[in-house]
Amino acid sequence: MTKLVPYSENSGSINMKIDNDLLEQAIADKIDYPIFRLYGWNPPCISLGRNQDDIFLDRDFLESKNIDVVRRLTGGRALLHDNEITYSYICPVSYLKNGEHVISSYKEISQIFIDKFKTLGIELEFGINKPIKTGFDYCMLISTGADLCYKGRKLIGSAQCRKQGYILQHGSILFDYDIKLLQEIFKENVSTDEIISIKEIDSNLTKQSIREILEM
């Protein structure tokens, strides 16, 4: 049994509060099943990793573009949440076959997306670990073995936190992106050799159709 949380679009602070509240409720109730949530962001929002320095952000520029900033429960580097579908998955460590092992747990949860996207004719595979270039503030430019890629380009980036025997994994599924805006925000070259969107893979797919498949 998996508990599905209805899709909603919220501000960054509300989205992070919902994820946190769901995790805390799972711990308090000692649930033994997963909670799965899909959501969007309104207005667009930068989420910073739990311990990430935000010195690179131009707050005036973000305000001029009506882009919020929030800090995630999870680690990693910053993301622009705009034209995407975001997910969160909460479960007890014991629910997974290899829940104690971080990379194995990432892969076990991410297998859900491999299986779902396969029904759409989209073959995803796990990314290849690459040396981390410390200059990158934009998370999608960093490749790890827990990412999901299409033909070597990153489509889904995920992050985890753990608390009292429970895992919260959430991640960003790129539907489309504005490369000029990304480069203005992160002040670094965003190579289209590194990332890909649903729209680039199949322009006939809609966010609604993706959500319907993921919620089945």
Wavefront OBJ file of the C-alpha trace (Angstrom):
o trace
v 0.000 0.000 0.000
v 1.218 3.492 -0.887
v -0.521 6.625 0.361
v -0.918 9.173 -2.467
v -1.051 12.860 -1.573
v -3.125 14.878 -4.095
v -1.160 17.112 -6.470
v -0.990 20.805 -5.547
v 0.985 23.898 -6.512
v 2.332 25.976 -3.651
v 4.986 28.448 -2.648
v 8.410 27.071 -1.809
v 7.955 27.512 1.927
v 4.616 25.694 1.887
v 5.975 22.840 -0.238
v 8.879 22.298 2.136
v 6.560 22.516 5.146
v 4.256 19.868 3.655
v 7.207 17.526 3.052
v 8.458 18.121 6.597
v 4.994 17.647 8.118
v 4.474 14.400 6.206
v 7.824 13.100 7.450
v 7.084 14.087 11.039
v 3.618 12.513 10.864
v 5.071 9.287 9.443
v 7.508 9.145 12.369
v 4.848 9.965 14.954
v 2.398 7.372 13.572
v 5.157 4.789 12.949
v 3.738 4.061 9.502
v 5.007 0.975 7.712
v 4.115 2.043 4.148
v 5.338 4.746 1.713
v 3.828 8.189 1.172
v 4.102 9.531 -2.381
v 3.444 13.119 -3.345
v 3.663 15.071 -6.624
v 3.630 18.852 -6.570
v 4.409 22.085 -8.379
v 5.701 25.536 -7.422
v 3.882 28.853 -7.623
v 5.697 31.195 -7.883
v 8.924 29.626 -9.238
v 11.455 29.025 -6.498
v 15.131 28.351 -5.876
v 15.635 25.605 -3.310
v 19.000 25.531 -1.575
v 20.572 22.417 -0.115
v 20.414 22.187 3.659
v 24.016 23.365 4.151
v 24.579 25.244 0.885
v 25.969 28.776 0.943
v 23.626 31.221 -0.793
v 26.237 33.886 -1.541
v 25.965 33.282 -5.306
v 22.320 34.413 -5.405
v 21.397 37.866 -6.690
v 18.319 38.536 -4.552
v 17.362 41.675 -6.466
v 17.422 39.811 -9.766
v 15.313 36.975 -8.328
v 12.800 39.443 -6.927
v 12.545 41.138 -10.339
v 11.671 37.750 -11.845
v 9.235 36.852 -9.022
v 11.364 33.883 -7.959
v 11.286 32.809 -4.299
v 14.084 31.182 -2.310
v 13.687 28.366 0.219
v 16.019 25.964 2.005
v 15.406 22.221 1.684
v 15.502 19.571 4.376
v 17.877 17.647 2.136
v 21.456 18.317 1.103
v 22.946 18.928 -2.298
v 23.005 22.098 -4.357
v 20.475 24.581 -5.628
v 17.646 23.957 -8.070
v 15.284 26.264 -9.906
v 11.795 24.804 -9.511
v 9.758 26.207 -12.360
v 8.498 24.184 -15.298
v 8.793 20.778 -13.663
v 7.065 18.072 -11.656
v 8.468 17.546 -8.178
v 8.024 14.396 -6.122
v 8.548 13.352 -2.552
v 8.660 9.795 -1.246
v 8.660 8.982 2.464
v 9.056 5.514 3.933
v 10.595 3.634 6.848
v 14.189 2.541 6.239
v 12.971 -0.996 6.948
v 10.459 -0.836 4.071
v 13.292 -1.009 1.523
v 15.422 -4.071 0.830
v 18.628 -2.087 1.350
v 17.306 0.945 3.176
v 20.347 1.316 5.410
v 22.599 1.788 2.382
v 22.145 5.304 1.002
v 22.923 4.734 -2.694
v 20.994 1.450 -2.759
v 17.967 3.156 -1.235
v 18.137 5.954 -3.816
v 18.169 3.376 -6.582
v 15.362 1.321 -5.091
v 13.073 4.360 -4.843
v 14.169 5.702 -8.239
v 13.347 2.350 -9.873
v 9.704 3.437 -9.540
v 10.380 6.190 -12.086
v 12.314 3.905 -14.425
v 9.348 1.521 -14.499
v 6.730 4.274 -14.918
v 8.554 6.144 -17.679
v 9.136 2.879 -19.522
v 5.358 2.657 -20.059
v 5.679 5.960 -21.955
v 8.446 4.574 -24.135
v 11.122 6.534 -22.247
v 14.070 4.398 -21.156
v 15.818 5.931 -18.149
v 19.047 4.742 -16.591
v 21.053 5.614 -13.528
v 23.693 8.283 -13.967
v 27.412 7.762 -13.879
v 29.390 9.222 -11.015
v 31.565 12.063 -12.246
v 34.134 14.096 -10.315
v 32.246 16.943 -8.643
v 33.302 20.338 -9.930
v 33.047 22.506 -6.862
v 32.266 25.619 -8.910
v 28.808 24.356 -9.833
v 25.975 25.740 -7.716
v 23.244 24.298 -9.997
v 22.467 20.768 -8.875
v 21.424 19.427 -12.281
v 24.982 19.900 -13.583
v 26.319 17.404 -11.040
v 26.008 13.736 -11.932
v 25.857 10.919 -9.390
v 24.957 7.263 -9.540
v 21.575 8.066 -7.971
v 20.409 10.400 -10.766
v 18.120 9.292 -13.570
v 19.240 10.076 -17.098
v 17.968 9.737 -20.642
v 20.709 8.878 -23.116
v 23.320 10.182 -20.721
v 21.584 13.494 -19.943
v 20.098 14.164 -16.513
v 16.299 14.278 -16.322
v 15.599 13.624 -12.619
v 17.767 14.838 -9.762
v 16.986 13.638 -6.233
v 18.071 14.261 -2.662
v 17.480 12.513 0.664
v 17.335 13.132 4.366
v 16.864 10.604 7.167
v 15.301 10.959 10.575
v 14.482 8.414 13.285
v 14.446 5.454 10.931
v 12.572 7.186 8.077
v 13.681 8.402 4.658
v 12.452 11.463 2.815
v 13.559 11.462 -0.818
v 12.394 14.232 -3.088
v 13.406 15.261 -6.545
v 12.920 17.383 -9.632
v 11.620 16.023 -12.952
v 12.437 18.584 -15.663
v 9.470 19.194 -17.940
v 11.087 22.177 -19.666
v 13.682 24.801 -18.795
v 14.841 28.278 -19.743
v 18.582 27.969 -20.296
v 19.109 31.746 -20.382
v 17.372 32.168 -17.024
v 19.361 29.310 -15.471
v 22.613 30.878 -16.602
v 21.585 34.287 -15.265
v 20.702 32.805 -11.869
v 23.638 30.453 -11.421
v 26.226 32.509 -13.314
v 27.642 29.430 -14.994
v 27.346 27.722 -18.351
v 24.440 25.275 -18.453
v 25.322 22.702 -21.075
v 22.476 20.988 -22.913
v 24.834 18.000 -23.131
v 24.306 17.526 -19.389
v 20.529 17.947 -18.900
v 17.341 17.100 -20.790
v 13.634 17.782 -20.337
v 10.451 15.815 -20.970
v 9.559 18.328 -23.682
v 12.806 17.548 -25.520
v 12.221 13.811 -25.267
v 8.576 13.831 -26.397
v 6.847 17.137 -27.144
v 3.443 15.415 -27.142
v 3.606 14.592 -23.436
v 1.900 16.928 -20.976
v 2.445 17.429 -17.273
v -0.992 15.968 -16.698
v -0.146 12.776 -18.594
v 3.120 12.390 -16.661
v 1.324 12.886 -13.354
v -1.343 10.350 -14.257
v 1.273 7.699 -15.051
v 3.252 8.384 -11.869
v 0.157 8.248 -9.675
v -1.075 4.910 -11.077
l 1 2 3 4 5 6 7 8 9 10 11 12 13 14 15 16 17 18 19 20 21 22 23 24 25 26 27 28 29 30 31 32 33 34 35 36 37 38 39 40 41 42 43 44 45 46 47 48 49 50 51 52 53 54 55 56 57 58 59 60 61 62 63 64 65 66 67 68 69 70 71 72 73 74 75 76 77 78 79 80 81 82 83 84 85 86 87 88 89 90 91 92 93 94 95 96 97 98 99 100 101 102 103 104 105 106 107 108 109 110 111 112 113 114 115 116 117 118 119 120 121 122 123 124 125 126 127 128 129 130 131 132 133 134 135 136 137 138 139 140 141 142 143 144 145 146 147 148 149 150 151 152 153 154 155 156 157 158 159 160 161 162 163 164 165 166 167 168 169 170 171 172 173 174 175 176 177 178 179 180 181 182 183 184 185 186 187 188 189 190 191 192 193 194 195 196 197 198 199 200 201 202 203 204 205 206 207 208 209 210 211 212 213 214 215 216
